[in-house]
Amino acid sequence: MNLTPDKNNAKWRWSLTATCVLLLLTSFRNLDNQLVAILNANLVSVPTLLGNEPQDDLKKMQAVFTSLDSKVIAIGEQSHGTSEFFEVRKKLIKLFSLDPQFAKIGLEAPMAEVEDLNSYLLEDRGDLKSILKSFRLYNYECAEFVDLVSQVKEINKNRKNKISFFGFDIQSPFKSLEKIREFAKEDESIPVESISKLLSDYTLLNNQVYSHNFSREDFDSLKYISQPVLSDVFTSTKNGLSIRDYQTNYRQFLLLNDPSVTNYEMSIMSELRDSLMAVNVLNQVTNNSKMIILAHNAHVQKTTSVYSKSMGYFLKRNLKNDYKVIGQTTSSGTVTAFKPSIGKISADNLLTSPDQTSFEYYFSLTRKPVFLIQTARIAGLIKPGARPKKYRLLPFGIPNDQYVTGDAIEDFDYIIHIEKTSGNKSFYLN
């Protein structure tokens, strides 16, 4: 057997390999060109949207949303700590508020805490920064959300039908219990001692509250102490709100954290939380009003998220065409988030560059700094098999892989893409 290499054969094999690589690269380029051509033909470029005088771009957006007549419009965000996402929400709130039927803005925040925000918004009661601190959520304790509240307050000056906020999340027990205790001032049958004991215990177990990681023993004790607080015999009403509203909010918190229900499985807890948030939003829906809800992309998307069935999934199933969702994406820049290496909130977390498997890669190739696209316009032009498989999704902290499996065309009705973004100005950075 001749083991001497055949130089001509080696050259042939190298030539064949090079040809295959070239064909593969050409195929990728053709796919890039096709997708980008479809995007560019259907997007609405709004380069000045984030500026001080975006009037022309607002008119373009208004033209896109003219036919949007849904009861619930969700505006998402890829992260909770992006300054420009807040700015886009402000612009959209201003746009949608031109319709007098829009009178509510739902927040991914606990119901009872948000009631204090309404006292500030509608009655000038309380200190805004102190109220936001009670949310215990860094994404609301920031200059951008303060500006958003100020804008809503300004809009209300010229509105007969005032806009108010409502909270639909259930991750905190504190303010609901404090509100129930306030009712006790007028109803001596409410067990003040039990409420004070619960508040004290939850304060000691603060980390377990926000990581949803109670031991079975701790939770059983909290549930037992809670029984007299959740009695059905209390019917007190104050400022248009019933004690039962706060009891319901607290019951949902207990259900979310009950190890016998979730068995400490995050997928079960995620779906339970989103289904409860959907119930809370639906309870706010009326025949004569419309609302905006603000939450993370993973909560508002109308399909099952990478974590579980989403709030948007349940809302879409219930409301059909009366639920529409606007997702927000970005390709580069920084984000404010919890940074494990330093153990605190940081604004200098870098966004990793997208690759050819992600939607953001193709969004970047459009060379548009900010654009809006209606996914229905491109759904039939980009078949599922030819679409990117991932997009960016950032939770509370910064994961090793910033991208998750998902189809942005199916998940959102509209996408607003901002090429470069920056971390928001959280008060936790001071």
N, C-alpha and C positions, 0 to 999 in steps of 0.2 A: 504494500500500500504506500502510495506516494504522499508523505506528510508535508511536503514542501508547499507553502502557500502559492496559489495561483494569483499573480499580481493582477492580471486582467479581470479575473473573477471578482477579486476584492474591489477593484474599481467599479465594476458593474453593480455590486451590492451597495456600495456607497452612493452611486448615482441614483439607484432605485429608492434608497432611503431619503435622500435629499429631495427627490421628486415628490414622494409621499408627504413629507413635511411641508413642502411648498404648496401642494394641493390642499392640505389641511389648513394652512395659514390663509390661503386664498378663500377657502370655504368660510372661515371665521370672519374674514374681512367682508365677504359678501353678506353674511348674516348681520354683521355690524351695520353695514350700509343700508340694508333693508329695514332693520328695526329703527334706525335713526331717521331714515327717510319718512317712515310712517309717523313717528313721533313729531317730527318737524312739520309735517303736513297737517297735523291735528291739534297741536298744542296752541295755547294762547300765551304769547310772551308778555310778561309784565315786569320789565326790568326796574321800574321806579317804585314798585309796590311798597318797598321798605323805606322809601324816602319820606320827606316831610310834605311833599306836594304830589301825591300819586294820582291826581284826578283822572288823567287819561286812562291809566291802568285800572282804576276802580270802575270806570265806565265799561272797560272791556270785560271785567269780571262780572259786573252787573248784567251784561248782555248774556253771559254764559248761564248765570243763575236765574234768568228771567222766568224760565219754565219750571223752576224748582218750587214746588208748592206742597212740601211735606210738613207734617206736624212736628217731627223731630229731625233736626239736622245736627249730626255729630261732627265735631272738628277735632281730629286727632293730633298726635305728635309722636315722633320717633323716640324722643326722650323727654323726661320731665324738666331737663335743665338747659334748654336751648332758647336763647334770647329772641331770635327771629321768629320762632313759632308763636311766641306770645304776641309779637307785633302783627303777624298775619291774622291771628284771632281777633285782635282789636279792629283791624280793617274789616274783617268779615262781620263782626258784631255791629259795627257802624252801618255796613251795607244792609244787613238783614233787619236792622231796627227801623228801616224806612217803612217796613210793613208793620202797621199798628197791632197786628195779631201776635207778633213776637213779644212776649212779655216775661219769659223765664229763661234763665241760664243755669243749667245743671252743672255741678262741679264734682269731680272725683274726690270728694271730701265728705266727712261725716255730717249727717243732717243737723244735729244740734249745734255744732260749731258754726255752721253756715247761717243759722238763724241769727246769731250775734252779728254776722257780717251784714245781714239785711237791716238790723237796727242802725248800724252805721250808715248804710247806703240810703235808707229811706227816711230816717229820723235824726241823723247826725248824732247818734248816741254811741259812746265808747271811743276807744283809741284803736285805729286800724291796725297798727303794728302789733299791739297786744292781742287783738282778736285773731290775727293771722298766726301768731305764736301758738295759740291754743289748738290750731290744726295739727301741730307737730309734724308738718310735712314741708321739707325744704323747698319744694317746687311752688309753694304759695308764699313763703316768706322770702320774697324777692322784689326788687324795684319794679320789674316788669308787671307783676300781678297788681301791685299798688297802682301803677299807671292804668291798668285795665279797669280796675274798680273806679278810678277817678273818671275815666272816659264814660262808663255807664252812668255815673252820677251826673255828668254833664248832659248826656243824652236825655236823661229823665227830666231835666229842666223844661224841655220843650215837648214833653209827652204827657198826654192825659192818662194813658194806660202805662203806668210805671213798670219798668223792668225790675225784677227781683231775682235773687239767686236761690237755689236749693241744692242741698247736698244729697247724693245718692249712694255714698259709700258707707261702710259699716266697720271700719278698722279700729275705732277708738270707743271705749266705754265712758270716758271721763265726763264729757259735757252733757251727755244724756242723763247720767246719774246726778250731775249738779242741777240740771233743769228739773228733774223729779224732786230733788230736795227743795228747790224753790217753791214747788207746789205745796210742800209740807207746811210752809208758813201759813197757808190758808186752809189746809186740811190736816187736822191733827191725827187722823187715822193712818197717815202715811208714815212708815217706820223709819224715822230719821237716823236712828242708831245703826240700822242695817246698811243704809246708804253710806254713812260716814265710814263704816267698817270696810265696805267694798272699795270706796275711793282710796282708803289707806292701803289696802292690800294691793290694788292695782298699781299704785305709785311704787310700792316696793318691788312689784313684778314688772316694772316698766319695759325691760328688755324683752320679756316673754310676750307682753302685749303686742309689741310691734314686730316681733319675729314669728308670732303665732305658734309659740312652742311651749305651751303650758304642760307641766307634768299632769298625769291623770289625777294625782292626789290634790294638787293645787286647784285644778279645774273643778273637781268634784266639790271641794270646799267652797269655791266662789259660787258655784251653781246653787249649792244649798243655802248660802247666805242670801242669794238673789231671790229666792222664792217669795218672801213677803213683799219685796219691792215690785214684783211683777203681778201682783194680785189684780184680778179682773174687777174688783169692787170699786176701784178708784175711778172717778169720772170727772175729775177737776179739769177746767178749761181756763186758759189765760192767754190774752192777746191773740185770740183766734186759734191757738194751738191746744190740743188736748194732751193730757198726761199720757194717754195711750200712744200718741205719736212717738214720744220718747221711750216708752216701754217697748214699742215695736222695734225701734232702732237698737235698743239694748238687747232684746231677744235675738235679733239677727247677729249681733256681735257674739253672743254666747254660742249660737248655732255654728258660726264660722270657726270657732275655736274649740269645739267639742271633740275631743279625741275619739269618742265612741262613734262619731259620725264620719270624721275625716281619716281616722287611723294614721294621722301625721303624714298622709300622702299629699304632696303639693298639687298634683293634677286634680284630685277631688276637691281640695280647698279652693283652687283657682276657679273651677267650674261653679262651685257653690257660691263663691263671692260674686262672680259675674252674673249668675242667675238672680241673686238677691238685688244686685244693683239694677238689673233690668226691671224687676218688680217695682223698685222704688221710682224709677223713671216713669213707668207705665201709670203709676198712681198719680202722677202729676199731669198726665195727658187729659185734656178736655176737648170737647167738640169745637169750641170757639177760639182756641189759642194754639200758638206754635211755640216751639222752644229750641234753643241751642244747648247741646251738652258738650262739655269739654273733658276729654280723658285721653289716656294713652292710646296709640294706634291699636295695640293688642286687645284693648277693651272694646273699642268702637267698631272694629272691622266686622263686616256682616257675615263672615264665615268663621269656622272653627279656627282658633289661633294655634300657634305652636304649643301653647300651654294647655288649652282646653276649649270647650265651647265658650265663646265670648259673650259679653253683654250684648254686643251688636248682633250676634247670631240670634239671641232670644228676642231682641227688639224687632229684627227683620222678620222673623217667623210670625210675630204677633201683629206688627203694623204694616207689613207688606211695603207698598210704595210710599207709605207715610213715614218711612225711615230712610234717610240718605246719609252717607258718610263721606267726609272729606279727610283724606289722609295727608300728612305732611312728611316729606323726606328731605334728606340732605346728603351730600357726597363728601364734604371735607370741612375741616375746621376743628373746633374744640367744643366740649360739653361740660357743664357743671354736673357733678355726680359724686357719690360716695367713692372714695379712693381707698381700697383696702390696705395698701402699702403704708399709708400715713394715718389711717383710721379716722378720717374726717372728710367733710365735703370739700371738693377742690374744683376750680374752674378751668384747669389746664389739661384736662383729659383729652387726648388726641383721638379724632375719628380716623379709623383705619381706611385706607384707600379701597374702593370697590374693585372687584375683578369681573371677568366676563360672565360669571354665573349670577351676577346681581343686577337688579333693575337700575340701581344708582350708576353703574358703569355706563349704561346706555343713555341715561338722563344727562350725564356729564358730556357725552359726545354731541349733544344738541348744541352745545356752546351757548346756552341761554342761562343767565344768572338766576332768573326766577321765572317759572312758568306754571300755568294751570292746564290740566288736561282732563277731559271727561272720558273715563275708561270705556264707556259704551261705544264711543267712536272708534276705538282701536281694537275692541275685543274680537271682532270678526276678521280683522286684518292681520292680527298676530295670533296664530293658532296656539293652543296650549303647549304643544310639543316644541314650538319654536321660541317660547318665552323664557326669560331668565328664571332661575329656580329659587332665588333668595332675595331678601332685602334686609336692610339694617333694622335692628330692634334693640333698644337699650333699656334695661330695667333700672332699678334703683342704683345699683353699682355698675361698674364697667366689667363686662365679661371678657374672657380671653378671645372668644369669637363674637364679633359684634353683629354677625349676620345669621338669620334663621331661614328655614325653608318657608316659602310663601309665594303666593301669586298676587301681586299688587293690583293687577287688572281685575281679578275676581273679588278681592277683599274690600276695595274702595270704589265708590261711585265717581269720585274726583280725586285727583292728586295735585297738591301744590308742592313743587320741588324748588328748593333753595340750594344753589350749588355750594355755597360756603356759609357756614353758620358759626356762632360763638356761644360760649357758656353764659347763662343768665347771671344777673347780679344778686346772688343769694345773700341774705343777711347773715348766713352762717359763715361767710367768708371773712367777715370782719374780726 
